[in-house]
């Protein structure tokens, strides 16, 4: 309580009674150009533009002594000379347990039509820096996610950050819903960035379901919203997750997708005048990615609570080596690869376990479990190498004992990897089924 009161006192001391105003001087592409007192023009500061209706924006750059504002709201009513009220550069949010089961926008406002959101006492920066590397605790024990393919071949520890790499329509959203319903976490925070508007309600009501929603907070910025909102939404999801982590909870953070966050940042960067470098992405995209991704993870040393995170990456044209995928893969603690070819043959979740890697394995598993995994990987890999010969009948049974064994266990391993959307499989059950498949 003492520390909370001290934080509140610091926040009150930081309040500035002065009011800064400026004027709109022009419109440059999707950005608003405005003047104002120099002391109020800070990068990241919020502003409201008062035209026929009020539009909010954020300072994202400068042109001479004029600020460039990325609008959060429609700007069709903005006119030259419109009044601009400049606000603080450190927006805060106050989550609480009452937010569980609710759907909010990138500002923390409810969008589910279920009334106002009770505010918590403790403020959190929306764009908070990640904990210092020296202050941060190490990852914890295994997290049972309820999905056999992940529990066995790409295990997660509490506080680990993983990427889910997939083309469009391969099953990322369904995998997220399985994790939200089946993972052994106290709280789930889901960030839907750049989703189609019609899919949001379907995801919440059908894919996530009542069971998943009860312990979840969903942050939404749809594809028709401004780039500034799509860029802010995952940071809001991180701020909500950090609140519950600081309460000592084990949080599962799911953000879909980092690619659309990067596209929003690219859109803003190009408007400000940044040069397109790697396949059209601006340098600020690759500077912003670690600021977002590093926010997840364990809390500070000596404190309870963690944020285990999965960030989806929508690979362009099923190219898993495109710039955003490469950058994200280098930052995270492992990657889960979903492949269209697996989905096309009807096995869901369409995870390629041979290409999926958790950097904390084999530490996650016991020696017996690692031995089972090694046998299963060897059988799947060998079958993959010989698959074409097997299918055309060029391989004759008895020519190689290891290939014969791989052919024998292949159907059982496929059944282990396949899992229905509503099915949950614990760690113990997952390894029992794997052992049975290999006997």
Residue, then its C-alpha position, 0 to 999 in steps of 0.5 A: x500500500x505504501x508503494x502504491x501511495x508513493x506512486x500516486x503521489x509522484x503522479x500527482x506531482x507530475x501533473x502540469x496545470x498549464x494548457x498548451x494549444x496550437x493550430x493546424x497548418x496543413x495535412x501531409x498525406x495521412x498526417x496532420x501538421x500543427x504548430x504549438x509551444x516548443x516545450x509541449x511538442x514532444x515525440x509521443x505526446x497526445x493531442x486533440x484536434x477540435x474541428x467539426x468534431x474532436x479527433x485525437x492524434x499522437x506526435x510521430x515526427x517533426x518538420x522544422x518547428x511543426x509537429x506531425x500528428x498521426x490521427x487516431x480518429x477520422x480527419x475528414x472534418x479537420x480544417x486549416x487553423x483548427x485548434x490543437x490541444x496538446x496533452x502529456x507524452x506518457x499516456x497511462x492506463x488503469x486496469x483492474x480485475x473487473x476487466x476480465x471478460x471484457x473487450x476494449x480498444x487501444x485506449x482501454x475503452x470498452x467496445x463490447x456494449x456492456x457498460x463502463x469499465x471500473x478503473x484500477x488504482x495503479x497506473x501503468x504506462x501504455x508504452x512502458x519500457x521492458x524490465x532491465x535485463x539485470x533486474x529480470x527473473x529467469x523463466x519458470x517451469x513448464x506451462x501446460x498449454x493443452x495442445x499436444x504438438x506444443x506440449x511435446x515438441x515446442x514446450x513453453x516455460x512460464x515467461x517464455x516468448x514464442x512466435x507462431x509463423x503462418x500464412x493466411x487461412x492456415x489456422x492461427x486463430x483456432x490455435x490461439x483459441x485452443x491456447x486461451x481455453x486450455x493453457x494453465x494460466x491465471x489470465x489471458x490477454x489477447x490483442x487482435x491487431x488489424x483483424x477483419x471487423x466481422x471476424x472479431x465477434x466470431x472470434x470472441x463468441x465462437x472461437x474463444x467461447x464463454x470458457x476462454x472469455x471469462x479469464x480473458x481481456x481482449x484488445x481490438x483494433x480492426x483493419x479499418x481503423x487508423x494506423x496509429x490505433x493498430x500500432x497502439x493496440x499491442x502496446x495496450x495489450x502488453x500494459x494490461x498483461x503487465x498489470x496482472x503480472x505485477x499482481x503475481x499472476x501467470x499471464x498468457x499474452x496472445x497477439x495476432x499479429x505482429x505483421x499488422x503492427x509492423x505494417x501500421x508502423x511502416x505506414x506511419x514511417x513512410x508518411x513522416x518521410x522515412x526511406x523504405x529499406x527492406x522490402x518497403x519496411x522503414x527503419x523504425x519498424x525494426x526499431x519498434x519490434x524489440x520494444x514491443x516483444x521484449x515487454x513480455x517475459x518474467x517479472x523482476x527478480x524476487x517478484x511473482x508473476x510472469x507473461x508467457x507470450x505468443x506473437x503470430x507472424x503472417x508470413x507474406x506468400x508463405x515465405x518464412x524468410x521475409x523481413x518481419x519473420x526474420x526479425x521476430x525470429x531473432x528476438x523471440x525464444x523460439x518459433x512455431x511453424x504452421x504450414x499450408x500443406x499440412x492443413x490441406x491434408x486435413x491435419x489440425x493444428x497444422x504445425x510442422x513439428x520438425x521446423x518448430x523450435x523452443x530454445x528452452x528445450x530440452x531443459x523443459x522435459x525429463x530425460x525419459x521425455x526427451x528420449x521419446x521426443x528424439x525417437x519421434x523426431x527421428x521417425x518423422x524426419x526419416x519418413x519425410x525424406x523417404x515419403x516420395x519413394x514410399x508413395x510411388x511404391x519405389x521403397x520395398x518393405x524390409x530394405x531398411x529397418x529404420x524406414x520400416x519403423x518410421x512407416x509403422x509409427x507414422x499413422x499413430x504419430x499423426x493421430x497424436x499431432x492431430x487435435x480437435x478445437x475443443x479437445x484439451x490434452x495435458x502434459x501427462x496425457x500428451x506424453x502417454x499418447x506419444x509413448x503409446x504411438x512409439x510402441 
